[in-house]
Amino acid sequence: MIKTVKAGNTFTTDFAKATISEFIDFLTVSFSSTDYIGHKYGVSAIETEDTYLRLDKDLAIFFKFLDQQVGKNNYTLFLTADHASIHNPNYLQF
C-alpha cells in the first residue's frame, strides 16, 4: 500500500480552507515550504522541483475551493514572493 504524505504547503492550504469556512473579510497565506526547501537543498534539487510541483497542485485546489466557497469574481487574490533564488556561485563556474 502506498502511503500519501502531506507536504508543508498542503498543510497550509488545508488551514486556509478551514479558515475561509468561517466568516472572514481578509486572509493572508504564506506558502513558505518552497523557501525552506530551496535553502536546504538548492535550486536544482529534485526536492525543490517536487515542492513547486506540489505547490502548483495545492494552489489549483485552493483556487477551486475559493470559487466554490466564495464564488468566482467575488474575491481578490494576489501572489507575491520574498525573493528569488540563484545557483551557488561555485556551481556556476566551469
PDB file of N, CA, C and O in Angstrom:
ATOM      1  N   MET A   1       0.840  -1.179   0.000  1.00  0.00           N
ATOM      2  CA  MET A   1       0.000   0.000   0.000  1.00  0.00           C
ATOM      3  C   MET A   1       0.890   1.249   0.000  1.00  0.00           C
ATOM      4  O   MET A   1       1.841   1.348   0.774  1.00  0.00           O
ATOM      5  N   ILE A   2       0.564   2.191  -0.876  1.00  0.00           N
ATOM      6  CA  ILE A   2       1.303   3.441  -0.954  1.00  0.00           C
ATOM      7  C   ILE A   2       0.691   4.435   0.025  1.00  0.00           C
ATOM      8  O   ILE A   2      -0.513   4.691   0.001  1.00  0.00           O
ATOM      9  N   LYS A   3       1.529   4.982   0.875  1.00  0.00           N
ATOM     10  CA  LYS A   3       1.076   5.956   1.860  1.00  0.00           C
ATOM     11  C   LYS A   3       1.323   7.361   1.322  1.00  0.00           C
ATOM     12  O   LYS A   3       2.437   7.679   0.906  1.00  0.00           O
ATOM     13  N   THR A   4       0.305   8.191   1.328  1.00  0.00           N
ATOM     14  CA  THR A   4       0.439   9.566   0.879  1.00  0.00           C
ATOM     15  C   THR A   4       0.908  10.423   2.047  1.00  0.00           C
ATOM     16  O   THR A   4       0.337  10.371   3.136  1.00  0.00           O
ATOM     17  N   VAL A   5       1.941  11.204   1.812  1.00  0.00           N
ATOM     18  CA  VAL A   5       2.483  12.085   2.831  1.00  0.00           C
ATOM     19  C   VAL A   5       2.149  13.519   2.442  1.00  0.00           C
ATOM     20  O   VAL A   5       2.403  13.940   1.313  1.00  0.00           O
ATOM     21  N   LYS A   6       1.585  14.255   3.370  1.00  0.00           N
ATOM     22  CA  LYS A   6       1.281  15.657   3.108  1.00  0.00           C
ATOM     23  C   LYS A   6       2.539  16.491   3.231  1.00  0.00           C
ATOM     24  O   LYS A   6       3.331  16.321   4.158  1.00  0.00           O
ATOM     25  N   ALA A   7       2.711  17.395   2.279  1.00  0.00           N
ATOM     26  CA  ALA A   7       3.844  18.320   2.312  1.00  0.00           C
ATOM     27  C   ALA A   7       3.428  19.580   3.062  1.00  0.00           C
ATOM     28  O   ALA A   7       2.243  19.802   3.314  1.00  0.00           O
ATOM     29  N   GLY A   8       4.418  20.406   3.416  1.00  0.00           N
ATOM     30  CA  GLY A   8       4.163  21.605   4.215  1.00  0.00           C
ATOM     31  C   GLY A   8       3.139  22.544   3.600  1.00  0.00           C
ATOM     32  O   GLY A   8       2.266  23.051   4.305  1.00  0.00           O
ATOM     33  N   ASN A   9       3.230  22.785   2.297  1.00  0.00           N
ATOM     34  CA  ASN A   9       2.275  23.691   1.664  1.00  0.00           C
ATOM     35  C   ASN A   9       0.861  23.131   1.655  1.00  0.00           C
ATOM     36  O   ASN A   9      -0.108  23.890   1.645  1.00  0.00           O
ATOM     37  N   THR A  10       0.736  21.805   1.658  1.00  0.00           N
ATOM     38  CA  THR A  10      -0.595  21.192   1.719  1.00  0.00           C
ATOM     39  C   THR A  10      -1.239  21.461   3.079  1.00  0.00           C
ATOM     40  O   THR A  10      -2.440  21.723   3.154  1.00  0.00           O
ATOM     41  N   PHE A  11      -0.456  21.397   4.141  1.00  0.00           N
ATOM     42  CA  PHE A  11      -0.982  21.750   5.465  1.00  0.00           C
ATOM     43  C   PHE A  11      -1.446  23.209   5.480  1.00  0.00           C
ATOM     44  O   PHE A  11      -2.484  23.534   6.056  1.00  0.00           O
ATOM     45  N   THR A  12      -0.670  24.074   4.845  1.00  0.00           N
ATOM     46  CA  THR A  12      -1.036  25.492   4.768  1.00  0.00           C
ATOM     47  C   THR A  12      -2.338  25.663   3.999  1.00  0.00           C
ATOM     48  O   THR A  12      -3.204  26.434   4.411  1.00  0.00           O
ATOM     49  N   THR A  13      -2.484  24.953   2.887  1.00  0.00           N
ATOM     50  CA  THR A  13      -3.717  25.007   2.088  1.00  0.00           C
ATOM     51  C   THR A  13      -4.909  24.538   2.918  1.00  0.00           C
ATOM     52  O   THR A  13      -5.956  25.186   2.915  1.00  0.00           O
ATOM     53  N   ASP A  14      -4.763  23.438   3.617  1.00  0.00           N
ATOM     54  CA  ASP A  14      -5.846  22.912   4.457  1.00  0.00           C
ATOM     55  C   ASP A  14      -6.241  23.922   5.534  1.00  0.00           C
ATOM     56  O   ASP A  14      -7.426  24.122   5.799  1.00  0.00           O
ATOM     57  N   PHE A  15      -5.253  24.550   6.145  1.00  0.00           N
ATOM     58  CA  PHE A  15      -5.516  25.559   7.174  1.00  0.00           C
ATOM     59  C   PHE A  15      -6.276  26.748   6.579  1.00  0.00           C
ATOM     60  O   PHE A  15      -7.244  27.227   7.170  1.00  0.00           O
ATOM     61  N   ALA A  16      -5.835  27.220   5.412  1.00  0.00           N
ATOM     62  CA  ALA A  16      -6.500  28.360   4.772  1.00  0.00           C
ATOM     63  C   ALA A  16      -7.945  28.017   4.418  1.00  0.00           C
ATOM     64  O   ALA A  16      -8.843  28.837   4.606  1.00  0.00           O
ATOM     65  N   LYS A  17      -8.167  26.818   3.910  1.00  0.00           N
ATOM     66  CA  LYS A  17      -9.532  26.397   3.575  1.00  0.00           C
ATOM     67  C   LYS A  17     -10.409  26.350   4.820  1.00  0.00           C
ATOM     68  O   LYS A  17     -11.564  26.774   4.783  1.00  0.00           O
ATOM     69  N   ALA A  18      -9.872  25.840   5.910  1.00  0.00           N
ATOM     70  CA  ALA A  18     -10.640  25.784   7.157  1.00  0.00           C
ATOM     71  C   ALA A  18     -10.958  27.180   7.661  1.00  0.00           C
ATOM     72  O   ALA A  18     -12.039  27.417   8.201  1.00  0.00           O
ATOM     73  N   THR A  19     -10.033  28.096   7.488  1.00  0.00           N
ATOM     74  CA  THR A  19     -10.247  29.474   7.922  1.00  0.00           C
ATOM     75  C   THR A  19     -11.336  30.145   7.098  1.00  0.00           C
ATOM     76  O   THR A  19     -12.158  30.886   7.638  1.00  0.00           O
ATOM     77  N   ILE A  20     -11.347  29.890   5.803  1.00  0.00           N
ATOM     78  CA  ILE A  20     -12.337  30.508   4.917  1.00  0.00           C
ATOM     79  C   ILE A  20     -13.733  29.978   5.198  1.00  0.00           C
ATOM     80  O   ILE A  20     -14.724  30.641   4.890  1.00  0.00           O
ATOM     81  N   SER A  21     -13.820  28.794   5.779  1.00  0.00           N
ATOM     82  CA  SER A  21     -15.131  28.256   6.129  1.00  0.00           C
ATOM     83  C   SER A  21     -15.825  29.103   7.176  1.00  0.00           C
ATOM     84  O   SER A  21     -17.047  29.041   7.317  1.00  0.00           O
ATOM     85  N   GLU A  22     -15.056  29.898   7.912  1.00  0.00           N
ATOM     86  CA  GLU A  22     -15.613  30.861   8.853  1.00  0.00           C
ATOM     87  C   GLU A  22     -15.805  32.187   8.123  1.00  0.00           C
ATOM     88  O   GLU A  22     -15.329  32.349   7.000  1.00  0.00           O
ATOM     89  N   PHE A  23     -16.483  33.116   8.736  1.00  0.00           N
ATOM     90  CA  PHE A  23     -16.680  34.421   8.104  1.00  0.00           C
ATOM     91  C   PHE A  23     -15.425  35.254   8.278  1.00  0.00           C
ATOM     92  O   PHE A  23     -15.023  35.557   9.402  1.00  0.00           O
ATOM     93  N   ILE A  24     -14.815  35.620   7.179  1.00  0.00           N
ATOM     94  CA  ILE A  24     -13.635  36.477   7.217  1.00  0.00           C
ATOM     95  C   ILE A  24     -13.731  37.514   6.112  1.00  0.00           C
ATOM     96  O   ILE A  24     -14.398  37.293   5.101  1.00  0.00           O
ATOM     97  N   ASP A  25     -13.067  38.640   6.304  1.00  0.00           N
ATOM     98  CA  ASP A  25     -13.012  39.682   5.284  1.00  0.00           C
ATOM     99  C   ASP A  25     -11.676  39.701   4.559  1.00  0.00           C
ATOM    100  O   ASP A  25     -11.598  40.116   3.403  1.00  0.00           O
ATOM    101  N   PHE A  26     -10.619  39.249   5.243  1.00  0.00           N
ATOM    102  CA  PHE A  26      -9.283  39.359   4.682  1.00  0.00           C
ATOM    103  C   PHE A  26      -8.443  38.193   5.193  1.00  0.00           C
ATOM    104  O   PHE A  26      -8.478  37.867   6.379  1.00  0.00           O
ATOM    105  N   LEU A  27      -7.701  37.578   4.306  1.00  0.00           N
ATOM    106  CA  LEU A  27      -6.851  36.456   4.695  1.00  0.00           C
ATOM    107  C   LEU A  27      -5.535  36.552   3.935  1.00  0.00           C
ATOM    108  O   LEU A  27      -5.525  36.735   2.718  1.00  0.00           O
ATOM    109  N   THR A  28      -4.434  36.427   4.654  1.00  0.00           N
ATOM    110  CA  THR A  28      -3.123  36.309   4.010  1.00  0.00           C
ATOM    111  C   THR A  28      -2.584  34.916   4.312  1.00  0.00           C
ATOM    112  O   THR A  28      -2.729  34.407   5.424  1.00  0.00           O
ATOM    113  N   VAL A  29      -1.970  34.318   3.320  1.00  0.00           N
ATOM    114  CA  VAL A  29      -1.446  32.962   3.448  1.00  0.00           C
ATOM    115  C   VAL A  29      -0.007  32.962   2.955  1.00  0.00           C
ATOM    116  O   VAL A  29       0.286  33.512   1.893  1.00  0.00           O
ATOM    117  N   SER A  30       0.881  32.358   3.708  1.00  0.00           N
ATOM    118  CA  SER A  30       2.280  32.269   3.314  1.00  0.00           C
ATOM    119  C   SER A  30       2.645  30.811   3.056  1.00  0.00           C
ATOM    120  O   SER A  30       2.683  29.995   3.976  1.00  0.00           O
ATOM    121  N   PHE A  31       2.911  30.498   1.797  1.00  0.00           N
ATOM    122  CA  PHE A  31       3.372  29.163   1.425  1.00  0.00           C
ATOM    123  C   PHE A  31       4.899  29.166   1.500  1.00  0.00           C
ATOM    124  O   PHE A  31       5.575  29.471   0.517  1.00  0.00           O
ATOM    125  N   SER A  32       5.426  28.831   2.650  1.00  0.00           N
ATOM    126  CA  SER A  32       6.851  29.013   2.928  1.00  0.00           C
ATOM    127  C   SER A  32       7.705  27.774   2.689  1.00  0.00           C
ATOM    128  O   SER A  32       8.928  27.846   2.800  1.00  0.00           O
ATOM    129  N   SER A  33       7.104  26.670   2.372  1.00  0.00           N
ATOM    130  CA  SER A  33       7.901  25.444   2.179  1.00  0.00           C
ATOM    131  C   SER A  33       8.894  25.578   1.042  1.00  0.00           C
ATOM    132  O   SER A  33       9.993  25.030   1.115  1.00  0.00           O
ATOM    133  N   THR A  34       8.523  26.301  -0.011  1.00  0.00           N
ATOM    134  CA  THR A  34       9.446  26.465  -1.139  1.00  0.00           C
ATOM    135  C   THR A  34      10.730  27.154  -0.692  1.00  0.00           C
ATOM    136  O   THR A  34      11.819  26.783  -1.129  1.00  0.00           O
ATOM    137  N   ASP A  35      10.608  28.144   0.169  1.00  0.00           N
ATOM    138  CA  ASP A  35      11.774  28.866   0.668  1.00  0.00           C
ATOM    139  C   ASP A  35      12.652  27.951   1.516  1.00  0.00           C
ATOM    140  O   ASP A  35      13.870  27.904   1.343  1.00  0.00           O
ATOM    141  N   TYR A  36      12.025  27.236   2.423  1.00  0.00           N
ATOM    142  CA  TYR A  36      12.772  26.344   3.310  1.00  0.00           C
ATOM    143  C   TYR A  36      13.502  25.256   2.510  1.00  0.00           C
ATOM    144  O   TYR A  36      14.692  25.021   2.717  1.00  0.00           O
ATOM    145  N   ILE A  37      12.794  24.609   1.615  1.00  0.00           N
ATOM    146  CA  ILE A  37      13.382  23.523   0.818  1.00  0.00           C
ATOM    147  C   ILE A  37      14.466  24.069  -0.112  1.00  0.00           C
ATOM    148  O   ILE A  37      15.517  23.449  -0.273  1.00  0.00           O
ATOM    149  N   GLY A  38      14.212  25.228  -0.722  1.00  0.00           N
ATOM    150  CA  GLY A  38      15.203  25.825  -1.615  1.00  0.00           C
ATOM    151  C   GLY A  38      16.508  26.138  -0.913  1.00  0.00           C
ATOM    152  O   GLY A  38      17.586  25.902  -1.458  1.00  0.00           O
ATOM    153  N   HIS A  39      16.411  26.671   0.300  1.00  0.00           N
ATOM    154  CA  HIS A  39      17.629  26.985   1.061  1.00  0.00           C
ATOM    155  C   HIS A  39      18.352  25.713   1.502  1.00  0.00           C
ATOM    156  O   HIS A  39      19.581  25.661   1.518  1.00  0.00           O
ATOM    157  N   LYS A  40      17.587  24.707   1.853  1.00  0.00           N
ATOM    158  CA  LYS A  40      18.190  23.475   2.363  1.00  0.00           C
ATOM    159  C   LYS A  40      18.841  22.643   1.256  1.00  0.00           C
ATOM    160  O   LYS A  40      19.931  22.103   1.447  1.00  0.00           O
ATOM    161  N   TYR A  41      18.172  22.536   0.084  1.00  0.00           N
ATOM    162  CA  TYR A  41      18.647  21.624  -0.951  1.00  0.00           C
ATOM    163  C   TYR A  41      19.194  22.307  -2.202  1.00  0.00           C
ATOM    164  O   TYR A  41      19.898  21.668  -2.984  1.00  0.00           O
ATOM    165  N   GLY A  42      18.891  23.583  -2.410  1.00  0.00           N
ATOM    166  CA  GLY A  42      19.375  24.289  -3.592  1.00  0.00           C
ATOM    167  C   GLY A  42      18.337  24.349  -4.703  1.00  0.00           C
ATOM    168  O   GLY A  42      17.337  23.631  -4.683  1.00  0.00           O
ATOM    169  N   VAL A  43      18.596  25.217  -5.667  1.00  0.00           N
ATOM    170  CA  VAL A  43      17.592  25.488  -6.706  1.00  0.00           C
ATOM    171  C   VAL A  43      17.443  24.359  -7.724  1.00  0.00           C
ATOM    172  O   VAL A  43      16.399  24.257  -8.369  1.00  0.00           O
ATOM    173  N   SER A  44      18.444  23.524  -7.882  1.00  0.00           N
ATOM    174  CA  SER A  44      18.376  22.455  -8.880  1.00  0.00           C
ATOM    175  C   SER A  44      18.022  21.094  -8.289  1.00  0.00           C
ATOM    176  O   SER A  44      18.014  20.091  -9.004  1.00  0.00           O
ATOM    177  N   ALA A  45      17.735  21.052  -7.023  1.00  0.00           N
ATOM    178  CA  ALA A  45      17.467  19.779  -6.354  1.00  0.00           C
ATOM    179  C   ALA A  45      16.092  19.231  -6.718  1.00  0.00           C
ATOM    180  O   ALA A  45      15.148  19.986  -6.953  1.00  0.00           O
ATOM    181  N   ILE A  46      15.998  17.932  -6.761  1.00  0.00           N
ATOM    182  CA  ILE A  46      14.718  17.264  -7.041  1.00  0.00           C
ATOM    183  C   ILE A  46      13.698  17.601  -5.948  1.00  0.00           C
ATOM    184  O   ILE A  46      12.497  17.662  -6.210  1.00  0.00           O
ATOM    185  N   GLU A  47      14.183  17.817  -4.734  1.00  0.00           N
ATOM    186  CA  GLU A  47      13.283  18.191  -3.638  1.00  0.00           C
ATOM    187  C   GLU A  47      12.632  19.552  -3.902  1.00  0.00           C
ATOM    188  O   GLU A  47      11.457  19.757  -3.597  1.00  0.00           O
ATOM    189  N   THR A  48      13.400  20.467  -4.465  1.00  0.00           N
ATOM    190  CA  THR A  48      12.868  21.794  -4.793  1.00  0.00           C
ATOM    191  C   THR A  48      11.844  21.682  -5.913  1.00  0.00           C
ATOM    192  O   THR A  48      10.772  22.285  -5.842  1.00  0.00           O
ATOM    193  N   GLU A  49      12.172  20.914  -6.944  1.00  0.00           N
ATOM    194  CA  GLU A  49      11.223  20.702  -8.045  1.00  0.00           C
ATOM    195  C   GLU A  49       9.928  20.085  -7.531  1.00  0.00           C
ATOM    196  O   GLU A  49       8.836  20.523  -7.893  1.00  0.00           O
ATOM    197  N   ASP A  50      10.055  19.074  -6.690  1.00  0.00           N
ATOM    198  CA  ASP A  50       8.887  18.407  -6.125  1.00  0.00           C
ATOM    199  C   ASP A  50       8.032  19.386  -5.326  1.00  0.00           C
ATOM    200  O   ASP A  50       6.804  19.349  -5.405  1.00  0.00           O
ATOM    201  N   THR A  51       8.676  20.254  -4.561  1.00  0.00           N
ATOM    202  CA  THR A  51       7.943  21.227  -3.751  1.00  0.00           C
ATOM    203  C   THR A  51       7.130  22.172  -4.624  1.00  0.00           C
ATOM    204  O   THR A  51       5.984  22.486  -4.304  1.00  0.00           O
ATOM    205  N   TYR A  52       7.720  22.629  -5.730  1.00  0.00           N
ATOM    206  CA  TYR A  52       6.991  23.534  -6.630  1.00  0.00           C
ATOM    207  C   TYR A  52       5.871  22.819  -7.377  1.00  0.00           C
ATOM    208  O   TYR A  52       4.815  23.407  -7.612  1.00  0.00           O
ATOM    209  N   LEU A  53       6.081  21.572  -7.752  1.00  0.00           N
ATOM    210  CA  LEU A  53       5.012  20.809  -8.401  1.00  0.00           C
ATOM    211  C   LEU A  53       3.836  20.608  -7.444  1.00  0.00           C
ATOM    212  O   LEU A  53       2.675  20.736  -7.830  1.00  0.00           O
ATOM    213  N   ARG A  54       4.160  20.290  -6.191  1.00  0.00           N
ATOM    214  CA  ARG A  54       3.103  20.123  -5.185  1.00  0.00           C
ATOM    215  C   ARG A  54       2.405  21.454  -4.897  1.00  0.00           C
ATOM    216  O   ARG A  54       1.187  21.491  -4.722  1.00  0.00           O
ATOM    217  N   LEU A  55       3.176  22.551  -4.847  1.00  0.00           N
ATOM    218  CA  LEU A  55       2.576  23.866  -4.614  1.00  0.00           C
ATOM    219  C   LEU A  55       1.607  24.213  -5.736  1.00  0.00           C
ATOM    220  O   LEU A  55       0.525  24.742  -5.479  1.00  0.00           O
ATOM    221  N   ASP A  56       1.983  23.923  -6.968  1.00  0.00           N
ATOM    222  CA  ASP A  56       1.098  24.186  -8.098  1.00  0.00           C
ATOM    223  C   ASP A  56      -0.234  23.455  -7.936  1.00  0.00           C
ATOM    224  O   ASP A  56      -1.294  24.028  -8.185  1.00  0.00           O
ATOM    225  N   LYS A  57      -0.177  22.205  -7.523  1.00  0.00           N
ATOM    226  CA  LYS A  57      -1.407  21.431  -7.286  1.00  0.00           C
ATOM    227  C   LYS A  57      -2.198  22.003  -6.112  1.00  0.00           C
ATOM    228  O   LYS A  57      -3.423  22.109  -6.175  1.00  0.00           O
ATOM    229  N   ASP A  58      -1.491  22.373  -5.037  1.00  0.00           N
ATOM    230  CA  ASP A  58      -2.170  22.953  -3.875  1.00  0.00           C
ATOM    231  C   ASP A  58      -2.869  24.258  -4.240  1.00  0.00           C
ATOM    232  O   ASP A  58      -3.993  24.505  -3.802  1.00  0.00           O
ATOM    233  N   LEU A  59      -2.210  25.094  -5.041  1.00  0.00           N
ATOM    234  CA  LEU A  59      -2.834  26.353  -5.455  1.00  0.00           C
ATOM    235  C   LEU A  59      -4.067  26.094  -6.315  1.00  0.00           C
ATOM    236  O   LEU A  59      -5.080  26.776  -6.161  1.00  0.00           O
ATOM    237  N   ALA A  60      -3.994  25.122  -7.211  1.00  0.00           N
ATOM    238  CA  ALA A  60      -5.159  24.781  -8.037  1.00  0.00           C
ATOM    239  C   ALA A  60      -6.328  24.336  -7.165  1.00  0.00           C
ATOM    240  O   ALA A  60      -7.471  24.726  -7.403  1.00  0.00           O
ATOM    241  N   ILE A  61      -6.044  23.533  -6.171  1.00  0.00           N
ATOM    242  CA  ILE A  61      -7.084  23.075  -5.238  1.00  0.00           C
ATOM    243  C   ILE A  61      -7.653  24.259  -4.460  1.00  0.00           C
ATOM    244  O   ILE A  61      -8.865  24.367  -4.273  1.00  0.00           O
ATOM    245  N   PHE A  62      -6.766  25.142  -4.011  1.00  0.00           N
ATOM    246  CA  PHE A  62      -7.200  26.304  -3.239  1.00  0.00           C
ATOM    247  C   PHE A  62      -8.051  27.256  -4.076  1.00  0.00           C
ATOM    248  O   PHE A  62      -9.070  27.755  -3.597  1.00  0.00           O
ATOM    249  N   PHE A  63      -7.646  27.513  -5.322  1.00  0.00           N
ATOM    250  CA  PHE A  63      -8.417  28.403  -6.195  1.00  0.00           C
ATOM    251  C   PHE A  63      -9.795  27.814  -6.496  1.00  0.00           C
ATOM    252  O   PHE A  63     -10.790  28.539  -6.537  1.00  0.00           O
ATOM    253  N   LYS A  64      -9.848  26.500  -6.707  1.00  0.00           N
ATOM    254  CA  LYS A  64     -11.141  25.838  -6.945  1.00  0.00           C
ATOM    255  C   LYS A  64     -12.027  25.966  -5.700  1.00  0.00           C
ATOM    256  O   LYS A  64     -13.227  26.224  -5.799  1.00  0.00           O
ATOM    257  N   PHE A  65     -11.421  25.784  -4.546  1.00  0.00           N
ATOM    258  CA  PHE A  65     -12.154  25.927  -3.283  1.00  0.00           C
ATOM    259  C   PHE A  65     -12.705  27.345  -3.146  1.00  0.00           C
ATOM    260  O   PHE A  65     -13.863  27.524  -2.769  1.00  0.00           O
ATOM    261  N   LEU A  66     -11.886  28.353  -3.448  1.00  0.00           N
ATOM    262  CA  LEU A  66     -12.350  29.742  -3.382  1.00  0.00           C
ATOM    263  C   LEU A  66     -13.530  29.981  -4.326  1.00  0.00           C
ATOM    264  O   LEU A  66     -14.512  30.623  -3.956  1.00  0.00           O
ATOM    265  N   ASP A  67     -13.422  29.466  -5.529  1.00  0.00           N
ATOM    266  CA  ASP A  67     -14.516  29.619  -6.493  1.00  0.00           C
ATOM    267  C   ASP A  67     -15.810  29.007  -5.966  1.00  0.00           C
ATOM    268  O   ASP A  67     -16.889  29.567  -6.161  1.00  0.00           O
ATOM    269  N   GLN A  68     -15.705  27.861  -5.302  1.00  0.00           N
ATOM    270  CA  GLN A  68     -16.895  27.174  -4.787  1.00  0.00           C
ATOM    271  C   GLN A  68     -17.440  27.835  -3.523  1.00  0.00           C
ATOM    272  O   GLN A  68     -18.654  27.980  -3.373  1.00  0.00           O
ATOM    273  N   GLN A  69     -16.554  28.235  -2.616  1.00  0.00           N
ATOM    274  CA  GLN A  69     -16.985  28.771  -1.325  1.00  0.00           C
ATOM    275  C   GLN A  69     -17.345  30.250  -1.379  1.00  0.00           C
ATOM    276  O   GLN A  69     -18.339  30.677  -0.791  1.00  0.00           O
ATOM    277  N   VAL A  70     -16.537  31.024  -2.082  1.00  0.00           N
ATOM    278  CA  VAL A  70     -16.726  32.469  -2.122  1.00  0.00           C
ATOM    279  C   VAL A  70     -17.444  32.878  -3.397  1.00  0.00           C
ATOM    280  O   VAL A  70     -18.233  33.822  -3.395  1.00  0.00           O
ATOM    281  N   GLY A  71     -17.173  32.174  -4.478  1.00  0.00           N
ATOM    282  CA  GLY A  71     -17.786  32.454  -5.769  1.00  0.00           C
ATOM    283  C   GLY A  71     -16.793  33.125  -6.701  1.00  0.00           C
ATOM    284  O   GLY A  71     -16.036  34.010  -6.300  1.00  0.00           O
ATOM    285  N   LYS A  72     -16.812  32.681  -7.961  1.00  0.00           N
ATOM    286  CA  LYS A  72     -15.930  33.301  -8.957  1.00  0.00           C
ATOM    287  C   LYS A  72     -16.212  34.791  -9.027  1.00  0.00           C
ATOM    288  O   LYS A  72     -17.360  35.228  -8.945  1.00  0.00           O
ATOM    289  N   ASN A  73     -15.149  35.558  -9.180  1.00  0.00           N
ATOM    290  CA  ASN A  73     -15.229  37.020  -9.279  1.00  0.00           C
ATOM    291  C   ASN A  73     -15.707  37.700  -7.998  1.00  0.00           C
ATOM    292  O   ASN A  73     -16.064  38.877  -8.028  1.00  0.00           O
ATOM    293  N   ASN A  74     -15.720  36.984  -6.878  1.00  0.00           N
ATOM    294  CA  ASN A  74     -16.142  37.562  -5.600  1.00  0.00           C
ATOM    295  C   ASN A  74     -14.988  37.732  -4.621  1.00  0.00           C
ATOM    296  O   ASN A  74     -15.205  38.019  -3.444  1.00  0.00           O
ATOM    297  N   TYR A  75     -13.786  37.558  -5.094  1.00  0.00           N
ATOM    298  CA  TYR A  75     -12.627  37.743  -4.225  1.00  0.00           C
ATOM    299  C   TYR A  75     -11.468  38.302  -5.047  1.00  0.00           C
ATOM    300  O   TYR A  75     -11.414  38.156  -6.268  1.00  0.00           O
ATOM    301  N   THR A  76     -10.561  38.936  -4.349  1.00  0.00           N
ATOM    302  CA  THR A  76      -9.345  39.453  -4.971  1.00  0.00           C
ATOM    303  C   THR A  76      -8.182  38.627  -4.459  1.00  0.00           C
ATOM    304  O   THR A  76      -8.053  38.399  -3.256  1.00  0.00           O
ATOM    305  N   LEU A  77      -7.347  38.185  -5.361  1.00  0.00           N
ATOM    306  CA  LEU A  77      -6.226  37.345  -4.997  1.00  0.00           C
ATOM    307  C   LEU A  77      -4.960  37.923  -5.618  1.00  0.00           C
ATOM    308  O   LEU A  77      -4.959  38.315  -6.785  1.00  0.00           O
ATOM    309  N   PHE A  78      -3.900  37.974  -4.850  1.00  0.00           N
ATOM    310  CA  PHE A  78      -2.618  38.374  -5.419  1.00  0.00           C
ATOM    311  C   PHE A  78      -1.518  37.524  -4.816  1.00  0.00           C
ATOM    312  O   PHE A  78      -1.588  37.119  -3.655  1.00  0.00           O
ATOM    313  N   LEU A  79      -0.501  37.260  -5.623  1.00  0.00           N
ATOM    314  CA  LEU A  79       0.634  36.448  -5.206  1.00  0.00           C
ATOM    315  C   LEU A  79       1.887  37.316  -5.162  1.00  0.00           C
ATOM    316  O   LEU A  79       2.109  38.151  -6.039  1.00  0.00           O
ATOM    317  N   THR A  80       2.688  37.112  -4.149  1.00  0.00           N
ATOM    318  CA  THR A  80       3.961  37.817  -4.030  1.00  0.00           C
ATOM    319  C   THR A  80       5.040  36.813  -3.657  1.00  0.00           C
ATOM    320  O   THR A  80       4.745  35.656  -3.358  1.00  0.00           O
ATOM    321  N   ALA A  81       6.272  37.253  -3.674  1.00  0.00           N
ATOM    322  CA  ALA A  81       7.393  36.425  -3.236  1.00  0.00           C
ATOM    323  C   ALA A  81       8.355  37.295  -2.434  1.00  0.00           C
ATOM    324  O   ALA A  81       8.434  38.506  -2.639  1.00  0.00           O
ATOM    325  N   ASP A  82       9.080  36.664  -1.526  1.00  0.00           N
ATOM    326  CA  ASP A  82      10.022  37.454  -0.727  1.00  0.00           C
ATOM    327  C   ASP A  82      11.359  37.626  -1.444  1.00  0.00           C
ATOM    328  O   ASP A  82      12.039  38.628  -1.225  1.00  0.00           O
ATOM    329  N   HIS A  83      11.750  36.689  -2.281  1.00  0.00           N
ATOM    330  CA  HIS A  83      12.982  36.800  -3.066  1.00  0.00           C
ATOM    331  C   HIS A  83      13.045  35.632  -4.042  1.00  0.00           C
ATOM    332  O   HIS A  83      12.257  34.689  -3.960  1.00  0.00           O
ATOM    333  N   ALA A  84      13.972  35.711  -4.944  1.00  0.00           N
ATOM    334  CA  ALA A  84      14.206  34.611  -5.876  1.00  0.00           C
ATOM    335  C   ALA A  84      15.433  33.833  -5.413  1.00  0.00           C
ATOM    336  O   ALA A  84      16.013  34.142  -4.373  1.00  0.00           O
ATOM    337  N   SER A  85      15.819  32.840  -6.174  1.00  0.00           N
ATOM    338  CA  SER A  85      16.998  32.048  -5.822  1.00  0.00           C
ATOM    339  C   SER A  85      17.913  31.938  -7.025  1.00  0.00           C
ATOM    340  O   SER A  85      17.480  32.021  -8.174  1.00  0.00           O
ATOM    341  N   ILE A  86      19.160  31.754  -6.737  1.00  0.00           N
ATOM    342  CA  ILE A  86      20.146  31.525  -7.786  1.00  0.00           C
ATOM    343  C   ILE A  86      21.043  30.374  -7.353  1.00  0.00           C
ATOM    344  O   ILE A  86      21.064  29.973  -6.190  1.00  0.00           O
ATOM    345  N   HIS A  87      21.784  29.857  -8.330  1.00  0.00           N
ATOM    346  CA  HIS A  87      22.761  28.823  -8.000  1.00  0.00           C
ATOM    347  C   HIS A  87      23.872  29.409  -7.143  1.00  0.00           C
ATOM    348  O   HIS A  87      24.156  30.605  -7.201  1.00  0.00           O
ATOM    349  N   ASN A  88      24.477  28.573  -6.370  1.00  0.00           N
ATOM    350  CA  ASN A  88      25.670  28.938  -5.645  1.00  0.00           C
ATOM    351  C   ASN A  88      26.728  29.335  -6.664  1.00  0.00           C
ATOM    352  O   ASN A  88      26.882  28.629  -7.661  1.00  0.00           O
ATOM    353  N   PRO A  89      27.471  30.433  -6.471  1.00  0.00           N
ATOM    354  CA  PRO A  89      28.486  30.865  -7.449  1.00  0.00           C
ATOM    355  C   PRO A  89      29.499  29.765  -7.815  1.00  0.00           C
ATOM    356  O   PRO A  89      29.973  29.721  -8.950  1.00  0.00           O
ATOM    357  N   ASN A  90      29.829  28.891  -6.878  1.00  0.00           N
ATOM    358  CA  ASN A  90      30.761  27.791  -7.163  1.00  0.00           C
ATOM    359  C   ASN A  90      30.165  26.819  -8.174  1.00  0.00           C
ATOM    360  O   ASN A  90      30.892  26.228  -8.973  1.00  0.00           O
ATOM    361  N   TYR A  91      28.849  26.651  -8.142  1.00  0.00           N
ATOM    362  CA  TYR A  91      28.174  25.752  -9.081  1.00  0.00           C
ATOM    363  C   TYR A  91      28.245  26.306 -10.501  1.00  0.00           C
ATOM    364  O   TYR A  91      28.302  25.539 -11.462  1.00  0.00           O
ATOM    365  N   LEU A  92      28.241  27.624 -10.638  1.00  0.00           N
ATOM    366  CA  LEU A  92      28.200  28.259 -11.941  1.00  0.00           C
ATOM    367  C   LEU A  92      29.571  28.338 -12.632  1.00  0.00           C
ATOM    368  O   LEU A  92      29.645  28.677 -13.813  1.00  0.00           O
ATOM    369  N   GLN A  93      30.643  28.030 -11.913  1.00  0.00           N
ATOM    370  CA  GLN A  93      31.972  28.044 -12.526  1.00  0.00           C
ATOM    371  C   GLN A  93      32.150  26.814 -13.410  1.00  0.00           C
ATOM    372  O   GLN A  93      31.695  25.725 -13.060  1.00  0.00           O
ATOM    373  N   PHE A  94      32.810  26.985 -14.555  1.00  0.00           N
ATOM    374  CA  PHE A  94      33.038  25.846 -15.449  1.00  0.00           C
ATOM    375  C   PHE A  94      34.362  25.222 -15.085  1.00  0.00           C
ATOM    376  O   PHE A  94      34.772  24.240 -15.703  1.00  0.00           O
TER     377      PHE A  94
END
